Amino acid sequence: MKYFRFSLLLFISLFMLTPALAESTGEESMYLVFKNGPNSVTIYTTPCVSEKVTQYIQPEAIKFYQRARVFYELKEYQACWRLDPNDPNLVFIVDEDRDVGTVPIAAFKRPEMI
């Protein structure tokens, strides 16, 4: 439980800090990246507005989703993410092909740490 609280606190702290850093550098507000070989998921702090993805999300839940990008087998997919409402240790991801999955929150790293 102690590890979970630390992970959640770190996740929230980085989430709140990232927009300020992005504004100061003029870059898009990139947040964290999960890499697994050549495949990766990048989650952002900006709202998910991709109609390719939001069509698969219940309208009342869209406000909880943020933008994501998935690279899988050398192809890029638009995606959305949120903390899994059933397990806040997991990031829930849905992409434009309606594929869904979860990744442990602790697996995401800042890009410069990969």
Buried (B, 14 or more C-beta within 10 A) or exposed (E): EEEEEEBBEEBEEBBEEBEEEBEEEEEEBBBBBBBEEEEBBBBBBBEBEBEBBBEBBEEEEBEBBBBBBBBBEEEEBBBBBBBBEEEEBBBBBBBBBEEEEBBEBBBBEEEEEE
